[in-house]
Amino acid sequence: MKRKPYTTFDIAKMLHVYSGTVARWIDDGKITAYVTPGGHRRVNGKDLKKFLMEYNMPIPPEIVDNEEEKIPEPENSA
């Protein structure tokens, strides 16, 4: 099951910063995000993880890269 995208509030809470700081990072292009029809910013887990790695920030354990599908191991046919 895929996790819902993160809100600026979710990210702020995890990183111990203000939601306005997260919004500024998004507006400055540091975090890839999209905007809902209602004007709210949303960030996918893989984009948040990429941002944290790029800026050498610790990755909170609750960030799981749900965007990558696990490739099943091939079965032995022998």
N, CA, C and O atoms as a Tripos MOL2 file, in Angstrom:
@<TRIPOS>MOLECULE
protein
  312   311    78     0     0
PROTEIN
NO_CHARGES

@<TRIPOS>ATOM
      1 N           0.8380   -1.1790    0.0000 N.3       1 MET1
      2 CA          0.0000    0.0000    0.0000 C.3       1 MET1
      3 C           0.8840    1.2440    0.0000 C.2       1 MET1
      4 O           1.7880    1.3670    0.8260 O.2       1 MET1
      5 N           0.6280    2.1460   -0.9070 N.am      2 LYS2
      6 CA          1.4130    3.3680   -0.9910 C.3       2 LYS2
      7 C           0.9640    4.3600    0.0710 C.2       2 LYS2
      8 O          -0.2170    4.4480    0.4100 O.2       2 LYS2
      9 N           1.9250    5.0970    0.5830 N.am      3 ARG3
     10 CA          1.6280    6.1270    1.5560 C.3       3 ARG3
     11 C           1.1360    7.3680    0.8320 C.2       3 ARG3
     12 O           1.5720    7.6620   -0.2810 O.2       3 ARG3
     13 N           0.2360    8.0850    1.4620 N.am      4 LYS4
     14 CA         -0.2360    9.3430    0.8890 C.3       4 LYS4
     15 C           0.9310   10.3270    0.8650 C.2       4 LYS4
     16 O           1.8500   10.2130    1.6760 O.2       4 LYS4
     17 N           0.9030   11.2840   -0.0470 N.am      5 PRO5
     18 CA          1.9690   12.2900   -0.0810 C.3       5 PRO5
     19 C           2.0120   13.0860    1.2310 C.2       5 PRO5
     20 O           1.0070   13.2140    1.9300 O.2       5 PRO5
     21 N           3.1770   13.6060    1.5390 N.am      6 TYR6
     22 CA          3.3640   14.3900    2.7550 C.3       6 TYR6
     23 C           2.8940   15.8240    2.5560 C.2       6 TYR6
     24 O           3.0490   16.3940    1.4760 O.2       6 TYR6
     25 N           2.3240   16.3980    3.6010 N.am      7 THR7
     26 CA          1.9540   17.8240    3.5970 C.3       7 THR7
     27 C           3.1320   18.6100    4.1510 C.2       7 THR7
     28 O           4.0670   18.0310    4.7030 O.2       7 THR7
     29 N           3.0860   19.9210    4.0060 N.am      8 THR8
     30 CA          4.1420   20.7520    4.5860 C.3       8 THR8
     31 C           4.1560   20.5980    6.1070 C.2       8 THR8
     32 O           5.2190   20.6400    6.7270 O.2       8 THR8
     33 N           2.9850   20.4200    6.7050 N.am      9 PHE9
     34 CA          2.9070   20.2230    8.1530 C.3       9 PHE9
     35 C           3.5590   18.9010    8.5570 C.2       9 PHE9
     36 O           4.2960   18.8550    9.5420 O.2       9 PHE9
     37 N           3.2970   17.8260    7.8070 N.am     10 ASP10
     38 CA          3.9110   16.5200    8.0890 C.3      10 ASP10
     39 C           5.4360   16.6290    8.0840 C.2      10 ASP10
     40 O           6.1140   16.1540    8.9960 O.2      10 ASP10
     41 N           5.9520   17.2600    7.0450 N.am     11 ILE11
     42 CA          7.4040   17.3890    6.8840 C.3      11 ILE11
     43 C           7.9900   18.2530    7.9990 C.2      11 ILE11
     44 O           9.0240   17.9160    8.5760 O.2      11 ILE11
     45 N           7.3320   19.3540    8.2940 N.am     12 ALA12
     46 CA          7.8030   20.2570    9.3450 C.3      12 ALA12
     47 C           7.8830   19.5350   10.6890 C.2      12 ALA12
     48 O           8.8450   19.7020   11.4390 O.2      12 ALA12
     49 N           6.8840   18.7490   10.9760 N.am     13 LYS13
     50 CA          6.8510   18.0130   12.2440 C.3      13 LYS13
     51 C           8.0050   17.0140   12.3190 C.2      13 LYS13
     52 O           8.6510   16.8950   13.3600 O.2      13 LYS13
     53 N           8.2690   16.2960   11.2260 N.am     14 MET14
     54 CA          9.3430   15.3010   11.2000 C.3      14 MET14
     55 C          10.7220   15.9390   11.3280 C.2      14 MET14
     56 O          11.6070   15.3940   11.9870 O.2      14 MET14
     57 N          10.8970   17.1020   10.6920 N.am     15 LEU15
     58 CA         12.2190   17.7360   10.6220 C.3      15 LEU15
     59 C          12.4270   18.8090   11.6920 C.2      15 LEU15
     60 O          13.4970   19.4100   11.7720 O.2      15 LEU15
     61 N          11.4000   19.0470   12.5140 N.am     16 HIS16
     62 CA         11.4820   20.0320   13.5970 C.3      16 HIS16
     63 C          11.7720   21.4420   13.0720 C.2      16 HIS16
     64 O          12.6310   22.1560   13.5890 O.2      16 HIS16
     65 N          11.0260   21.8150   12.0320 N.am     17 VAL17
     66 CA         11.0920   23.1650   11.4720 C.3      17 VAL17
     67 C           9.6590   23.6750   11.3260 C.2      17 VAL17
     68 O           8.7050   22.9240   11.5290 O.2      17 VAL17
     69 N           9.5130   24.9400   10.9760 N.am     18 TYR18
     70 CA          8.1800   25.5080   10.7420 C.3      18 TYR18
     71 C           7.6590   25.0920    9.3700 C.2      18 TYR18
     72 O           8.4390   24.8710    8.4440 O.2      18 TYR18
     73 N           6.3330   24.9850    9.2430 N.am     19 SER19
     74 CA          5.7410   24.6260    7.9500 C.3      19 SER19
     75 C           6.0480   25.6900    6.8990 C.2      19 SER19
     76 O           6.1430   25.3780    5.7120 O.2      19 SER19
     77 N           6.2030   26.9320    7.3240 N.am     20 GLY20
     78 CA          6.5860   28.0030    6.3940 C.3      20 GLY20
     79 C           7.9620   27.7730    5.7970 C.2      20 GLY20
     80 O           8.2160   28.1300    4.6460 O.2      20 GLY20
     81 N           8.8510   27.1760    6.5820 N.am     21 THR21
     82 CA         10.1900   26.8470    6.0880 C.3      21 THR21
     83 C          10.0890   25.7970    4.9900 C.2      21 THR21
     84 O          10.7480   25.9020    3.9550 O.2      21 THR21
     85 N           9.2630   24.7890    5.2230 N.am     22 VAL22
     86 CA          9.0700   23.7340    4.2150 C.3      22 VAL22
     87 C           8.4640   24.3380    2.9440 C.2      22 VAL22
     88 O           8.8890   24.0090    1.8370 O.2      22 VAL22
     89 N           7.4810   25.2120    3.1020 N.am     23 ALA23
     90 CA          6.8550   25.8670    1.9440 C.3      23 ALA23
     91 C           7.8890   26.6710    1.1630 C.2      23 ALA23
     92 O           7.8700   26.6810   -0.0680 O.2      23 ALA23
     93 N           8.7920   27.3470    1.8750 N.am     24 ARG24
     94 CA          9.8310   28.1280    1.2010 C.3      24 ARG24
     95 C          10.7880   27.2070    0.4460 C.2      24 ARG24
     96 O          11.1940   27.5230   -0.6720 O.2      24 ARG24
     97 N          11.1550   26.0610    1.0500 N.am     25 TRP25
     98 CA         12.0210   25.1030    0.3610 C.3      25 TRP25
     99 C          11.3650   24.6300   -0.9320 C.2      25 TRP25
    100 O          12.0300   24.4800   -1.9570 O.2      25 TRP25
    101 N          10.0590   24.3970   -0.8760 N.am     26 ILE26
    102 CA          9.3220   23.9640   -2.0660 C.3      26 ILE26
    103 C           9.2930   25.0850   -3.0980 C.2      26 ILE26
    104 O           9.5820   24.8610   -4.2730 O.2      26 ILE26
    105 N           8.9450   26.2880   -2.6600 N.am     27 ASP27
    106 CA          8.8640   27.4230   -3.5790 C.3      27 ASP27
    107 C          10.2200   27.7690   -4.2040 C.2      27 ASP27
    108 O          10.2870   28.2550   -5.3330 O.2      27 ASP27
    109 N          11.2970   27.5120   -3.4580 N.am     28 ASP28
    110 CA         12.6480   27.7620   -3.9750 C.3      28 ASP28
    111 C          13.1530   26.6400   -4.8780 C.2      28 ASP28
    112 O          14.2430   26.7340   -5.4420 O.2      28 ASP28
    113 N          12.3480   25.5660   -5.0150 N.am     29 GLY29
    114 CA         12.7210   24.4550   -5.8820 C.3      29 GLY29
    115 C          13.6610   23.4560   -5.2380 C.2      29 GLY29
    116 O          14.2150   22.6040   -5.9320 O.2      29 GLY29
    117 N          13.8580   23.5370   -3.9260 N.am     30 LYS30
    118 CA         14.7450   22.6040   -3.2430 C.3      30 LYS30
    119 C          14.0790   21.2490   -3.0300 C.2      30 LYS30
    120 O          14.7520   20.2170   -3.0170 O.2      30 LYS30
    121 N          12.7500   21.2510   -2.8640 N.am     31 ILE31
    122 CA         11.9840   20.0120   -2.7320 C.3      31 ILE31
    123 C          10.9920   19.9710   -3.8850 C.2      31 ILE31
    124 O          10.2580   20.9350   -4.1070 O.2      31 ILE31
    125 N          10.9650   18.8670   -4.6170 N.am     32 THR32
    126 CA          9.9990   18.6960   -5.6940 C.3      32 THR32
    127 C           8.6330   18.4120   -5.0820 C.2      32 THR32
    128 O           8.4910   17.5210   -4.2450 O.2      32 THR32
    129 N           7.6410   19.1680   -5.5030 N.am     33 ALA33
    130 CA          6.2910   19.0110   -4.9560 C.3      33 ALA33
    131 C           5.2780   19.3510   -6.0380 C.2      33 ALA33
    132 O           5.6260   19.8360   -7.1140 O.2      33 ALA33
    133 N           4.0250   19.0870   -5.7240 N.am     34 TYR34
    134 CA          2.9360   19.5260   -6.5970 C.3      34 TYR34
    135 C           1.9120   20.2470   -5.7360 C.2      34 TYR34
    136 O           1.9130   20.1400   -4.5100 O.2      34 TYR34
    137 N           1.0510   20.9720   -6.4020 N.am     35 VAL35
    138 CA          0.0360   21.7520   -5.6980 C.3      35 VAL35
    139 C          -1.3340   21.1850   -6.0370 C.2      35 VAL35
    140 O          -1.6450   20.9450   -7.2030 O.2      35 VAL35
    141 N          -2.1490   20.9720   -5.0100 N.am     36 THR36
    142 CA         -3.5040   20.4590   -5.2160 C.3      36 THR36
    143 C          -4.3760   21.5600   -5.8010 C.2      36 THR36
    144 O          -3.9870   22.7270   -5.7680 O.2      36 THR36
    145 N          -5.5480   21.2190   -6.3380 N.am     37 PRO37
    146 CA         -6.4510   22.2580   -6.8470 C.3      37 PRO37
    147 C          -6.8170   23.2950   -5.7750 C.2      37 PRO37
    148 O          -7.1560   24.4340   -6.0980 O.2      37 PRO37
    149 N          -6.7490   22.8970   -4.5100 N.am     38 GLY38
    150 CA         -7.0490   23.8230   -3.4220 C.3      38 GLY38
    151 C          -5.8640   24.6810   -3.0100 C.2      38 GLY38
    152 O          -5.9810   25.5130   -2.1100 O.2      38 GLY38
    153 N          -4.7100   24.4830   -3.6700 N.am     39 GLY39
    154 CA         -3.5400   25.3030   -3.3990 C.3      39 GLY39
    155 C          -2.6060   24.7540   -2.3280 C.2      39 GLY39
    156 O          -1.7210   25.4710   -1.8600 O.2      39 GLY39
    157 N          -2.7850   23.5050   -1.9350 N.am     40 HIS40
    158 CA         -1.9390   22.9050   -0.9040 C.3      40 HIS40
    159 C          -0.7760   22.1590   -1.5420 C.2      40 HIS40
    160 O          -0.9480   21.4710   -2.5480 O.2      40 HIS40
    161 N           0.3950   22.2950   -0.9600 N.am     41 ARG41
    162 CA          1.5840   21.6200   -1.4770 C.3      41 ARG41
    163 C           1.6300   20.1810   -0.9610 C.2      41 ARG41
    164 O           1.2830   19.9170    0.1900 O.2      41 ARG41
    165 N           2.0610   19.2560   -1.8180 N.am     42 ARG42
    166 CA          2.2100   17.8490   -1.4510 C.3      42 ARG42
    167 C           3.5540   17.3430   -1.9740 C.2      42 ARG42
    168 O           3.9910   17.7110   -3.0640 O.2      42 ARG42
    169 N           4.2010   16.4900   -1.1740 N.am     43 VAL43
    170 CA          5.5250   15.9740   -1.5170 C.3      43 VAL43
    171 C           5.5050   14.4490   -1.4230 C.2      43 VAL43
    172 O           5.0700   13.8930   -0.4150 O.2      43 VAL43
    173 N           5.9720   13.7820   -2.4640 N.am     44 ASN44
    174 CA          6.0890   12.3280   -2.4400 C.3      44 ASN44
    175 C           7.3060   11.9290   -1.6120 C.2      44 ASN44
    176 O           8.2810   12.6760   -1.5270 O.2      44 ASN44
    177 N           7.2410   10.7460   -1.0040 N.am     45 GLY45
    178 CA          8.3090   10.2650   -0.1340 C.3      45 GLY45
    179 C           9.6710   10.2350   -0.7990 C.2      45 GLY45
    180 O          10.6670   10.6210   -0.1880 O.2      45 GLY45
    181 N           9.7270    9.7840   -2.0410 N.am     46 LYS46
    182 CA         11.0240    9.6870   -2.7180 C.3      46 LYS46
    183 C          11.6320   11.0670   -2.9510 C.2      46 LYS46
    184 O          12.8540   11.2170   -2.9170 O.2      46 LYS46
    185 N          10.7910   12.0770   -3.1880 N.am     47 ASP47
    186 CA         11.2990   13.4350   -3.3850 C.3      47 ASP47
    187 C          11.7940   14.0390   -2.0720 C.2      47 ASP47
    188 O          12.7860   14.7680   -2.0570 O.2      47 ASP47
    189 N          11.1110   13.7390   -0.9850 N.am     48 LEU48
    190 CA         11.5550   14.2110    0.3240 C.3      48 LEU48
    191 C          12.8820   13.5590    0.6950 C.2      48 LEU48
    192 O          13.7960   14.2280    1.1760 O.2      48 LEU48
    193 N          12.9820   12.2630    0.4720 N.am     49 LYS49
    194 CA         14.2180   11.5400    0.7770 C.3      49 LYS49
    195 C          15.3760   12.0800   -0.0560 C.2      49 LYS49
    196 O          16.4880   12.2260    0.4510 O.2      49 LYS49
    197 N          15.1260   12.3750   -1.3200 N.am     50 LYS50
    198 CA         16.1520   12.9330   -2.2060 C.3      50 LYS50
    199 C          16.6450   14.2780   -1.6700 C.2      50 LYS50
    200 O          17.8490   14.5340   -1.6550 O.2      50 LYS50
    201 N          15.7250   15.1350   -1.2300 N.am     51 PHE51
    202 CA         16.0760   16.4330   -0.6580 C.3      51 PHE51
    203 C          16.9520   16.2550    0.5790 C.2      51 PHE51
    204 O          17.9790   16.9180    0.7210 O.2      51 PHE51
    205 N          16.5390   15.3570    1.4720 N.am     52 LEU52
    206 CA         17.2820   15.1470    2.7130 C.3      52 LEU52
    207 C          18.6940   14.6370    2.4320 C.2      52 LEU52
    208 O          19.6500   15.0660    3.0790 O.2      52 LEU52
    209 N          18.8260   13.7400    1.4880 N.am     53 MET53
    210 CA         20.1420   13.2110    1.1370 C.3      53 MET53
    211 C          21.0110   14.2950    0.4930 C.2      53 MET53
    212 O          22.2000   14.4010    0.7900 O.2      53 MET53
    213 N          20.4140   15.0920   -0.3850 N.am     54 GLU54
    214 CA         21.1550   16.1430   -1.0840 C.3      54 GLU54
    215 C          21.7270   17.1740   -0.1120 C.2      54 GLU54
    216 O          22.8280   17.6830   -0.3170 O.2      54 GLU54
    217 N          20.9720   17.4790    0.9500 N.am     55 TYR55
    218 CA         21.4060   18.4850    1.9160 C.3      55 TYR55
    219 C          21.9920   17.8680    3.1930 C.2      55 TYR55
    220 O          22.1020   18.5380    4.2200 O.2      55 TYR55
    221 N          22.3630   16.5890    3.1170 N.am     56 ASN56
    222 CA         23.0020   15.8840    4.2300 C.3      56 ASN56
    223 C          22.2250   16.0200    5.5360 C.2      56 ASN56
    224 O          22.8090   16.2380    6.5980 O.2      56 ASN56
    225 N          20.9220   15.8890    5.4470 N.am     57 MET57
    226 CA         20.0660   15.9530    6.6230 C.3      57 MET57
    227 C          19.7100   14.5250    7.0340 C.2      57 MET57
    228 O          19.5930   13.6480    6.1780 O.2      57 MET57
    229 N          19.5370   14.2830    8.3330 N.am     58 PRO58
    230 CA         19.1630   12.9370    8.7600 C.3      58 PRO58
    231 C          17.7930   12.5460    8.2110 C.2      58 PRO58
    232 O          16.8830   13.3720    8.1400 O.2      58 PRO58
    233 N          17.6610   11.2930    7.8290 N.am     59 ILE59
    234 CA         16.4000   10.8020    7.2750 C.3      59 ILE59
    235 C          15.6010   10.1540    8.4050 C.2      59 ILE59
    236 O          16.0190    9.1340    8.9530 O.2      59 ILE59
    237 N          14.4530   10.7410    8.7560 N.am     60 PRO60
    238 CA         13.6350   10.1650    9.8280 C.3      60 PRO60
    239 C          13.1780    8.7540    9.4590 C.2      60 PRO60
    240 O          12.9230    8.4670    8.2890 O.2      60 PRO60
    241 N          13.0740    7.8820   10.4530 N.am     61 PRO61
    242 CA         12.6970    6.4890   10.1620 C.3      61 PRO61
    243 C          11.3040    6.3460    9.5530 C.2      61 PRO61
    244 O          11.0260    5.3490    8.8870 O.2      61 PRO61
    245 N          10.4320    7.3190    9.7690 N.am     62 GLU62
    246 CA          9.0800    7.2010    9.2240 C.3      62 GLU62
    247 C           9.0000    7.4570    7.7240 C.2      62 GLU62
    248 O           7.9590    7.2340    7.1060 O.2      62 GLU62
    249 N          10.1010    7.9260    7.1410 N.am     63 ILE63
    250 CA         10.1090    8.1300    5.6930 C.3      63 ILE63
    251 C          10.5040    6.8250    5.0320 C.2      63 ILE63
    252 O          11.6510    6.3860    5.1170 O.2      63 ILE63
    253 N           9.5530    6.2260    4.3850 N.am     64 VAL64
    254 CA          9.7910    4.9730    3.6830 C.3      64 VAL64
    255 C           9.5980    5.2460    2.2090 C.2      64 VAL64
    256 O           8.6110    5.8650    1.8110 O.2      64 VAL64
    257 N          10.5250    4.7940    1.4050 N.am     65 ASP65
    258 CA         10.4380    5.0390   -0.0260 C.3      65 ASP65
    259 C           9.4230    4.0900   -0.6360 C.2      65 ASP65
    260 O           9.7820    3.0330   -1.1550 O.2      65 ASP65
    261 N           8.1610    4.4680   -0.5710 N.am     66 ASN66
    262 CA          7.0750    3.6310   -1.0810 C.3      66 ASN66
    263 C           6.9470    3.7040   -2.5960 C.2      66 ASN66
    264 O           6.1780    2.9500   -3.1910 O.2      66 ASN66
    265 N           7.6830    4.5940   -3.2120 N.am     67 GLU67
    266 CA          7.5530    4.7750   -4.6600 C.3      67 GLU67
    267 C           8.2080    3.6360   -5.4370 C.2      67 GLU67
    268 O           7.8240    3.3500   -6.5710 O.2      67 GLU67
    269 N           9.2010    2.9870   -4.8210 N.am     68 GLU68
    270 CA          9.8920    1.9110   -5.5220 C.3      68 GLU68
    271 C           9.1770    0.5880   -5.2810 C.2      68 GLU68
    272 O           8.9150    0.2100   -4.1400 O.2      68 GLU68
    273 N           8.8750   -0.0880   -6.3360 N.am     69 GLU69
    274 CA          8.2660   -1.4120   -6.2390 C.3      69 GLU69
    275 C           9.3830   -2.4280   -6.0290 C.2      69 GLU69
    276 O          10.4310   -2.3420   -6.6700 O.2      69 GLU69
    277 N           9.1680   -3.3640   -5.1590 N.am     70 LYS70
    278 CA         10.1480   -4.4280   -4.9720 C.3      70 LYS70
    279 C          10.0140   -5.4240   -6.1260 C.2      70 LYS70
    280 O           8.9130   -5.8280   -6.5010 O.2      70 LYS70
    281 N          11.1490   -5.7980   -6.6650 N.am     71 ILE71
    282 CA         11.1640   -6.7610   -7.7640 C.3      71 ILE71
    283 C          11.2120   -8.1580   -7.1590 C.2      71 ILE71
    284 O          12.1200   -8.4660   -6.3860 O.2      71 ILE71
    285 N          10.2440   -9.0080   -7.5020 N.am     72 PRO72
    286 CA         10.2420  -10.3450   -6.9260 C.3      72 PRO72
    287 C          11.4420  -11.1590   -7.3910 C.2      72 PRO72
    288 O          11.9150  -11.0230   -8.5200 O.2      72 PRO72
    289 N          11.9190  -12.0070   -6.4900 N.am     73 GLU73
    290 CA         13.0350  -12.8860   -6.8320 C.3      73 GLU73
    291 C          12.5540  -13.9310   -7.8380 C.2      73 GLU73
    292 O          11.4350  -14.4320   -7.7270 O.2      73 GLU73
    293 N          13.4040  -14.2620   -8.8250 N.am     74 PRO74
    294 CA         12.9980  -15.3010   -9.7830 C.3      74 PRO74
    295 C          12.9350  -16.6560   -9.0950 C.2      74 PRO74
    296 O          13.7290  -16.9620   -8.2060 O.2      74 PRO74
    297 N          11.9830  -17.4470   -9.5210 N.am     75 GLU75
    298 CA         11.8300  -18.7950   -8.9600 C.3      75 GLU75
    299 C          12.7580  -19.7500   -9.6770 C.2      75 GLU75
    300 O          13.0050  -19.6180  -10.8760 O.2      75 GLU75
    301 N          13.2670  -20.7110   -8.9320 N.am     76 ASN76
    302 CA         14.1080  -21.7400   -9.5490 C.3      76 ASN76
    303 C          13.2260  -22.7020  -10.3100 C.2      76 ASN76
    304 O          12.3100  -23.2900   -9.7360 O.2      76 ASN76
    305 N          13.4850  -22.8700  -11.5830 N.am     77 SER77
    306 CA         12.6870  -23.7870  -12.3940 C.3      77 SER77
    307 C          13.3670  -25.1480  -12.5160 C.2      77 SER77
    308 O          12.8850  -26.0250  -13.2340 O.2      77 SER77
    309 N          14.4860  -25.3210  -11.8150 N.am     78 ALA78
    310 CA         15.2280  -26.5850  -11.9110 C.3      78 ALA78
    311 C          14.7210  -27.6220  -10.9690 C.2      78 ALA78
    312 O          15.2450  -28.7350  -10.9350 O.2      78 ALA78
@<TRIPOS>BOND
     1     1     2 1
     2     2     3 1
     3     3     4 2
     4     3     5 am
     5     5     6 1
     6     6     7 1
     7     7     8 2
     8     7     9 am
     9     9    10 1
    10    10    11 1
    11    11    12 2
    12    11    13 am
    13    13    14 1
    14    14    15 1
    15    15    16 2
    16    15    17 am
    17    17    18 1
    18    18    19 1
    19    19    20 2
    20    19    21 am
    21    21    22 1
    22    22    23 1
    23    23    24 2
    24    23    25 am
    25    25    26 1
    26    26    27 1
    27    27    28 2
    28    27    29 am
    29    29    30 1
    30    30    31 1
    31    31    32 2
    32    31    33 am
    33    33    34 1
    34    34    35 1
    35    35    36 2
    36    35    37 am
    37    37    38 1
    38    38    39 1
    39    39    40 2
    40    39    41 am
    41    41    42 1
    42    42    43 1
    43    43    44 2
    44    43    45 am
    45    45    46 1
    46    46    47 1
    47    47    48 2
    48    47    49 am
    49    49    50 1
    50    50    51 1
    51    51    52 2
    52    51    53 am
    53    53    54 1
    54    54    55 1
    55    55    56 2
    56    55    57 am
    57    57    58 1
    58    58    59 1
    59    59    60 2
    60    59    61 am
    61    61    62 1
    62    62    63 1
    63    63    64 2
    64    63    65 am
    65    65    66 1
    66    66    67 1
    67    67    68 2
    68    67    69 am
    69    69    70 1
    70    70    71 1
    71    71    72 2
    72    71    73 am
    73    73    74 1
    74    74    75 1
    75    75    76 2
    76    75    77 am
    77    77    78 1
    78    78    79 1
    79    79    80 2
    80    79    81 am
    81    81    82 1
    82    82    83 1
    83    83    84 2
    84    83    85 am
    85    85    86 1
    86    86    87 1
    87    87    88 2
    88    87    89 am
    89    89    90 1
    90    90    91 1
    91    91    92 2
    92    91    93 am
    93    93    94 1
    94    94    95 1
    95    95    96 2
    96    95    97 am
    97    97    98 1
    98    98    99 1
    99    99   100 2
   100    99   101 am
   101   101   102 1
   102   102   103 1
   103   103   104 2
   104   103   105 am
   105   105   106 1
   106   106   107 1
   107   107   108 2
   108   107   109 am
   109   109   110 1
   110   110   111 1
   111   111   112 2
   112   111   113 am
   113   113   114 1
   114   114   115 1
   115   115   116 2
   116   115   117 am
   117   117   118 1
   118   118   119 1
   119   119   120 2
   120   119   121 am
   121   121   122 1
   122   122   123 1
   123   123   124 2
   124   123   125 am
   125   125   126 1
   126   126   127 1
   127   127   128 2
   128   127   129 am
   129   129   130 1
   130   130   131 1
   131   131   132 2
   132   131   133 am
   133   133   134 1
   134   134   135 1
   135   135   136 2
   136   135   137 am
   137   137   138 1
   138   138   139 1
   139   139   140 2
   140   139   141 am
   141   141   142 1
   142   142   143 1
   143   143   144 2
   144   143   145 am
   145   145   146 1
   146   146   147 1
   147   147   148 2
   148   147   149 am
   149   149   150 1
   150   150   151 1
   151   151   152 2
   152   151   153 am
   153   153   154 1
   154   154   155 1
   155   155   156 2
   156   155   157 am
   157   157   158 1
   158   158   159 1
   159   159   160 2
   160   159   161 am
   161   161   162 1
   162   162   163 1
   163   163   164 2
   164   163   165 am
   165   165   166 1
   166   166   167 1
   167   167   168 2
   168   167   169 am
   169   169   170 1
   170   170   171 1
   171   171   172 2
   172   171   173 am
   173   173   174 1
   174   174   175 1
   175   175   176 2
   176   175   177 am
   177   177   178 1
   178   178   179 1
   179   179   180 2
   180   179   181 am
   181   181   182 1
   182   182   183 1
   183   183   184 2
   184   183   185 am
   185   185   186 1
   186   186   187 1
   187   187   188 2
   188   187   189 am
   189   189   190 1
   190   190   191 1
   191   191   192 2
   192   191   193 am
   193   193   194 1
   194   194   195 1
   195   195   196 2
   196   195   197 am
   197   197   198 1
   198   198   199 1
   199   199   200 2
   200   199   201 am
   201   201   202 1
   202   202   203 1
   203   203   204 2
   204   203   205 am
   205   205   206 1
   206   206   207 1
   207   207   208 2
   208   207   209 am
   209   209   210 1
   210   210   211 1
   211   211   212 2
   212   211   213 am
   213   213   214 1
   214   214   215 1
   215   215   216 2
   216   215   217 am
   217   217   218 1
   218   218   219 1
   219   219   220 2
   220   219   221 am
   221   221   222 1
   222   222   223 1
   223   223   224 2
   224   223   225 am
   225   225   226 1
   226   226   227 1
   227   227   228 2
   228   227   229 am
   229   229   230 1
   230   230   231 1
   231   231   232 2
   232   231   233 am
   233   233   234 1
   234   234   235 1
   235   235   236 2
   236   235   237 am
   237   237   238 1
   238   238   239 1
   239   239   240 2
   240   239   241 am
   241   241   242 1
   242   242   243 1
   243   243   244 2
   244   243   245 am
   245   245   246 1
   246   246   247 1
   247   247   248 2
   248   247   249 am
   249   249   250 1
   250   250   251 1
   251   251   252 2
   252   251   253 am
   253   253   254 1
   254   254   255 1
   255   255   256 2
   256   255   257 am
   257   257   258 1
   258   258   259 1
   259   259   260 2
   260   259   261 am
   261   261   262 1
   262   262   263 1
   263   263   264 2
   264   263   265 am
   265   265   266 1
   266   266   267 1
   267   267   268 2
   268   267   269 am
   269   269   270 1
   270   270   271 1
   271   271   272 2
   272   271   273 am
   273   273   274 1
   274   274   275 1
   275   275   276 2
   276   275   277 am
   277   277   278 1
   278   278   279 1
   279   279   280 2
   280   279   281 am
   281   281   282 1
   282   282   283 1
   283   283   284 2
   284   283   285 am
   285   285   286 1
   286   286   287 1
   287   287   288 2
   288   287   289 am
   289   289   290 1
   290   290   291 1
   291   291   292 2
   292   291   293 am
   293   293   294 1
   294   294   295 1
   295   295   296 2
   296   295   297 am
   297   297   298 1
   298   298   299 1
   299   299   300 2
   300   299   301 am
   301   301   302 1
   302   302   303 1
   303   303   304 2
   304   303   305 am
   305   305   306 1
   306   306   307 1
   307   307   308 2
   308   307   309 am
   309   309   310 1
   310   310   311 1
   311   311   312 2
@<TRIPOS>SUBSTRUCTURE
     1 MET1         2 RESIDUE 1 A MET
     2 LYS2         6 RESIDUE 1 A LYS
     3 ARG3        10 RESIDUE 1 A ARG
     4 LYS4        14 RESIDUE 1 A LYS
     5 PRO5        18 RESIDUE 1 A PRO
     6 TYR6        22 RESIDUE 1 A TYR
     7 THR7        26 RESIDUE 1 A THR
     8 THR8        30 RESIDUE 1 A THR
     9 PHE9        34 RESIDUE 1 A PHE
    10 ASP10       38 RESIDUE 1 A ASP
    11 ILE11       42 RESIDUE 1 A ILE
    12 ALA12       46 RESIDUE 1 A ALA
    13 LYS13       50 RESIDUE 1 A LYS
    14 MET14       54 RESIDUE 1 A MET
    15 LEU15       58 RESIDUE 1 A LEU
    16 HIS16       62 RESIDUE 1 A HIS
    17 VAL17       66 RESIDUE 1 A VAL
    18 TYR18       70 RESIDUE 1 A TYR
    19 SER19       74 RESIDUE 1 A SER
    20 GLY20       78 RESIDUE 1 A GLY
    21 THR21       82 RESIDUE 1 A THR
    22 VAL22       86 RESIDUE 1 A VAL
    23 ALA23       90 RESIDUE 1 A ALA
    24 ARG24       94 RESIDUE 1 A ARG
    25 TRP25       98 RESIDUE 1 A TRP
    26 ILE26      102 RESIDUE 1 A ILE
    27 ASP27      106 RESIDUE 1 A ASP
    28 ASP28      110 RESIDUE 1 A ASP
    29 GLY29      114 RESIDUE 1 A GLY
    30 LYS30      118 RESIDUE 1 A LYS
    31 ILE31      122 RESIDUE 1 A ILE
    32 THR32      126 RESIDUE 1 A THR
    33 ALA33      130 RESIDUE 1 A ALA
    34 TYR34      134 RESIDUE 1 A TYR
    35 VAL35      138 RESIDUE 1 A VAL
    36 THR36      142 RESIDUE 1 A THR
    37 PRO37      146 RESIDUE 1 A PRO
    38 GLY38      150 RESIDUE 1 A GLY
    39 GLY39      154 RESIDUE 1 A GLY
    40 HIS40      158 RESIDUE 1 A HIS
    41 ARG41      162 RESIDUE 1 A ARG
    42 ARG42      166 RESIDUE 1 A ARG
    43 VAL43      170 RESIDUE 1 A VAL
    44 ASN44      174 RESIDUE 1 A ASN
    45 GLY45      178 RESIDUE 1 A GLY
    46 LYS46      182 RESIDUE 1 A LYS
    47 ASP47      186 RESIDUE 1 A ASP
    48 LEU48      190 RESIDUE 1 A LEU
    49 LYS49      194 RESIDUE 1 A LYS
    50 LYS50      198 RESIDUE 1 A LYS
    51 PHE51      202 RESIDUE 1 A PHE
    52 LEU52      206 RESIDUE 1 A LEU
    53 MET53      210 RESIDUE 1 A MET
    54 GLU54      214 RESIDUE 1 A GLU
    55 TYR55      218 RESIDUE 1 A TYR
    56 ASN56      222 RESIDUE 1 A ASN
    57 MET57      226 RESIDUE 1 A MET
    58 PRO58      230 RESIDUE 1 A PRO
    59 ILE59      234 RESIDUE 1 A ILE
    60 PRO60      238 RESIDUE 1 A PRO
    61 PRO61      242 RESIDUE 1 A PRO
    62 GLU62      246 RESIDUE 1 A GLU
    63 ILE63      250 RESIDUE 1 A ILE
    64 VAL64      254 RESIDUE 1 A VAL
    65 ASP65      258 RESIDUE 1 A ASP
    66 ASN66      262 RESIDUE 1 A ASN
    67 GLU67      266 RESIDUE 1 A GLU
    68 GLU68      270 RESIDUE 1 A GLU
    69 GLU69      274 RESIDUE 1 A GLU
    70 LYS70      278 RESIDUE 1 A LYS
    71 ILE71      282 RESIDUE 1 A ILE
    72 PRO72      286 RESIDUE 1 A PRO
    73 GLU73      290 RESIDUE 1 A GLU
    74 PRO74      294 RESIDUE 1 A PRO
    75 GLU75      298 RESIDUE 1 A GLU
    76 ASN76      302 RESIDUE 1 A ASN
    77 SER77      306 RESIDUE 1 A SER
    78 ALA78      310 RESIDUE 1 A ALA
